[in-house]
Amino acid sequence: MNRRGGRTLFAGLALALGASAPGTHATPGPAFVALSPGPSAGEFFVDDYLQDPGGWPTQAVTHGRGWSVAWRSTATPFGPERFILRRGGGAAMRDGVLSPRFAAALAEMLPPREAAILALLDPPDTAACSPGKPNPQPFERDGWLFLHDGVVDIEAITMQVWRADWGPAWEAFKLAHPRDYDGNGDSTRGNASEIYGLLFLHELAEVPGDPGGALERAIGHLLALAGADGFQFNAVALSPEGLWVARYAMSDADAYPIFYGTTTRGEHCVVDAWPGEGSWEDLPNFTLAHFPPNGPVELRPLVPGAIDEPGPGGGVNHGASRLWLRVDGSPTLGPVRLIYEMPAGALGSLELWTPDGRCVWARSIEGGRRVARWELPAQIGSGVYLARLRCGAEVGCARIVRLK
């Protein structure tokens, strides 16, 4: 982890998870600031940063169609499980002056906030945005705010996740959580970020009390989609109990940066654009961060829970999945034992991926339930690696910790 300070770097997020039409990419998506209670005061005046037309709001120039402000306060009548959400069409700033509606939303949010997300963004698909909802992020469901940035095909996530046959629990969840942004009836348009957010909530419902694991399992589903080898994305999930942030960039370890620090009011603050002042940390790639109330940030390697264990909440093990993988003997100084299963007669591959997104070893395998002794390549050093089992369009992952 690197500590930086004293320089300005614009690293705005590039694309809301969605597409303007099946198989295409949209214009740049969210630029955000996420806030939650923190352990101590720091060096960053976030209020000045948000309200200064020469600071963060200038990103509205590249996100000219909308903004969103969402926050929680116990002073509101909504209760601890609800957030106040203000959305607006049009730029947050024009000719160096904040939009009156955006300025009013900031003024309403800043004094009482306990947890908040501010986003400047373009809708990924104008057909997906119903009247009164010009901007699709952050989402507010079940007491959570969810914001994501990355690239995925809307048709792929619709057909392979939203319409997947994962059994009665998944069908019941979808009935209780209908999509708001469905492309005016065309479900293979709209906003794939919303499907990702709902998938996170479903995984959390399957295994309550483990938001980090739910986020990892949701990412495991995404890695089973077409084009997963080139995925770059991050995600922010915020509740009154804390803030969870994931960063997962497969083909470019520098894509979609996340910076985090502490404000002068003692809050955790997460941004995607370098503020240019104070002390900030980079969130390393393949990392899951938890920012708990009244405690320091907790970092752990992000290992997508695609098929790490069978049973409820096991990522692509839901319903129709045909793959299973487990790693025995990790952490390891030498070989590991892989237990895996694919459909009989199928052909697949086992792969070893490094934390910076490189495949350093692969071999073809046959279907069935098998046990293999895996001697890790001698040239790889200590660290957390990813074992990937691939069969057709399905992909699953398990973590290997190498000691050397």
N, C-alpha and C positions, 0 to 999 in steps of 0.2 A: 504494500500500500504506500502510495506516494503522498507527501504533503506538499501542497503548492500554495503560493501566495504572491501578491504583488504584480500580477500581470493580468491582462484582459484576454479572454478567449471566448469567442462565440461558438457554441456547439449546440445549436438548437436542434431539437428532435426532428426527424425527417419525414415520418409518415405515420399517420394514425392507422392502426391495423384494419385495413379495409381497402376497397377498390371502387373506382368510379364505374366499372363494369367488370363482369367476370374475366379474370385473367389479366387485368390492367392495374396500374398503380395510380394513386391520386397525388394531389399536390401536398406540400409539407403539412404536417399535423401538429400535435401539441407542443407547446413550450410551457413549462409548468414551474410552479413553486408549491411544494407540499410542506405543511407544518404540523407538528404535534408536540405535546408537552415534552420537555427535556429535563436533564438533570441539573444544569447550571447555566449561568449566563455566559455568553461568548462575546465575539467581537463584531457581530454583524447586525446592522440596523435594518431589519427586513421591512419595517414600515416605510422608511425613506426609500428603500430600493423599489418597492412596489409602486409608490406614488410619484417617483421622480420621472418625468418624461424623458430624461436623458439616460435612464437606466433600463430595467427589464421591460417596461411597456413598449419600448421602441420596437420590440420584436413583432408588434402588431402590424408593422409594415409588411412583413412576410406572412402574416396570418390575418389577413384583412377582413375576413368575413365573420369573425365571431370571437367571443370570450365567454368564460364561465367562472363563477366564484362560488365556492361551496364551503360551509363552515358549520361548526357545532358550538353551542353555548348552553350552559345549564340555565341561563337567564331566559331562555325561550320557552314557550309553552309546548314544544314538540316532544320533550322528553329526551333521555340519553340515547335512544335508538334512532333519532332522526337528525338529519342535516338540513340546513337551509341552503337552497340552491338558487342562484340567480344566473340566468343566461342572457346573452345579448347578441343580436346580429350586428354586423358592421365592425369596423376596426375599434380596438380599445383606445387608440390614440390617432389623432389626425392633426397634421400641421403643428406638432409639438404640444398639443393640448389633449388631455384625457377626455374620452367620451363622457358626457354628463352621466349616462347610465352606469358606465363602468366605474367612474369616480364615486357615485353614490353607493354602488355595491361594495367597493373597497371601504368606504367610510362606515358602512354598516357592519362589515366583517372584522375590521382591525381591532376595535376595542375589546369585544367580548370573546374572541376566538379561543377555542380549546383544541381544535383540530381543523385544518383547512387545506383545500387545494384550490389554486388559481391556475387557470389554463387559458392560453391564447392558441387558437386552433382554427383550422378550416375543416368543414365537414367532409368526410371522405366520399360522400355521394349525396348530391343535393336531393335526389329522389328519396333518400332515406330519412330526411329530416322533416318531420311533420310540422304543421303550423304551431308556433309557440316553442318549438324545440330546434332552433337553428343550428345548434352545436351538440354533438353527441357525447362529449366527455367533460368532466368526469361523470360516471354513472353513479347513481345513488340507489342501492337496493339492500334490504335486510340489515340496515344499520351500517353499511359500508360505503365508502367512496372508492371507485376503481378507475384508474387511468393507465393507459398503455400506449406504447409506441413501437412500431415495427412493421414488417411487411409480411403479408400472407395473402393467398388467393381467397377471395370471399366465397367463391363457389366451392373450393376445397373444404373450407372450414364448415360451410353450411351442410354439404352432403356427407362429410366424414365425421362431423361432430354433432351438429344440431339435429340432423336427421338420422344419426346412428342408432342402431338397434341395441340399446344397452339395458333393456328390460324395464319393468314397471316403475321402478324408482326414478329413472331418468324421465320417463314419460310424465309421471306425476309432477316432477319438479318443473318441467317445461310448461305444464298447464298452470302451475302456480306462479310462474315467472315468464309471462309472454314477452316477446321481443317488442320494444318500442320502435325500433328503426328497421323496418322490414322492406324498405325499398318500395313503398306504396303498394304492397301486396306481392312483390316479386322477392321471395325470400333468398334468392341467390344474388341479390344486390344488397344494399344496406350497409350495415356497419359490423364488420367482423370483430372489432374490439368488444362490442357488446356480447357477442357469443363467448369470447374469451372470459369476460368478466362473469357471465352467468356460469360458465364452466368452473371457474374458481369457487363460486358460491356453492355449486353442487358438490364439489370435492370437499368443501368445508362441512357441508351438511352430512356427508358420508362419514367423515371422521372429525367430529366437533372438537374444538379446542386446539387445533393445530393449523393456524393460518399459513405458516411457512410451508408445511407439508402439502397443504392444499394448493398453494401456488406452484410448488414443484411438480405436483401431479398434473396440474393444468398445462404446464409447459411440456410435460411428457406427451400429452395428447397432441400438442402442436407439432412436436417433433416426429409424429407419425404421418404428417401431411406431406404432400408432394412439395419438393423444393426445400425441405428442412435443412439440408446441408448449407444453404446460403442464408439462413435466418439470422437477422440481427434484431434484437428487441430488448425492451425493459418493461417493467410493470410496477405500479404503485397501488397498494391496497391500504386504505386508511380507515381506522375505526377509533372510537373513544379509548380503546384499550391499547392502542399503539399503531405504529406505522411499519409496513413491510414493503421492501423494495427488492426487486430482482433484476439482475442484468445478465443477459445471455446473448452473446454475439458469436456465431459459429465461424463465419468466414472472414471476419475483420474484427480483431480483438479491440480496436480503438473505436468501433462504431457505438453510437448511442451512449455517450458518457453520462455518468451520474456523479454529482458532487454533493457532499453533505457537511454540515457544520452545526454550530449552535448560535442562536440569536442572543442579543442583549437582554431579551426577556426570558431567557432560559429555555427556549424551545429548540427541538430538533428541526432542522431546515434542510430540505432536499431540493436541488435545482438541477436543470439540465444545461444551463448556460453559466459560464464562469462569472461570478458577480464582480470580480475585479478588486475586492477588498476583503480583509479578514483572512482567517486560516481555514482552509477547506481540505477535505480528503477526497481522493478519487475512490469510487466503489470499483474494486477489481472486477474484471470479467468473470463470468461463471460464479457469481457470488450472490448470496441471499443475505440481506441486512434486516435486522429487527431493531426498531427504535422504540423501546418501551418507555412508558411514563416514569419519570423520576429514576432513570437509570441510563448507563452508557449504551452506545450502539453495540449490538451483538452481530458478528459476522460469522458465516459458515459457508463452506463450498456449496454451490447450488448444483444439486444432482437431480435432474428431472426424474420424477418417480414413475416413469412410463410402465415398466414391468418389473420393478425391483422386488416386489413381493406380490403373491397372489391375494385375492380376496377383496373386500370392500375398500374403495379408495385407491386401488392399485393401478391407477392410470389406465393404459390401454387394455388392462385385463378386464374392463367392464364388458359384460355381455358377450358381444360377437368376437372379441379379440382372440387370436389363435396363438399368441406368443407368450412365453414365460421365461424369465431369466433370474438367476440368483448367483451371487459371488460368495464363495466361502474362502476364508484365509486372508481376509483384508482387515487391518493393515498387514503388509507382507514385506519380507526381505527377499523373497524368492518367488516361486510360482504361486498361482492361485488356482482354485478349483471352481469351474463354471458348471452350473447345472441349468440346462435350457431345454425348451420344448418348442417345436414348430410342427405344422401339419405334416403327417406322413407323406412322403413322396415329394415334398417341397424342397427347393433349393434356396439357401440364404447365405448370409455372411456374418462373421464376427469381426468387429473392428475395435481398435484402441485409439481413443482421441485424447489429445493433450489439452491442458487448460486454455491454451491460446488458439484452439480451434483447428488443429492439424491431425489428420489421420496418419498415424505412424506405423500401423500394422493392420493387416486384414487377411482373412482366409475364408474360403468357401466351405460351407457345411451342408449336411443333408438333414432332412426333416426327421421328426420323431423326438422322443425324450432322451437326452444324452447327458453324459458327464464328461467333461474335458479338463485335462491339466494344462494350464496356460503358463508357459514360461515367458515372462515379460521381456521385451527387447532389452539387451544389455545397455544400450546407449541412453535409455531414458533415466532421468534422475528421480529424486524424491519429489513427492507431490500427489495431488489428487487427479486421477485419470478417469475416463469414462469408457466403460465397456458398452458397445452398442451391438444389438442383435437386429439384423435386418432381414425381412422376408417380404418381397414385393413392395407394396406401399406402406407396410407396417414396420415401425422402428421402436425399439425399446432400449432402455439404458439402465446401467447399474454402476455404482461407484467402486473404484479401486484406489486404495491409499497405498502408495509405494514408499517404502523406507529404504534408504541406501546409505 
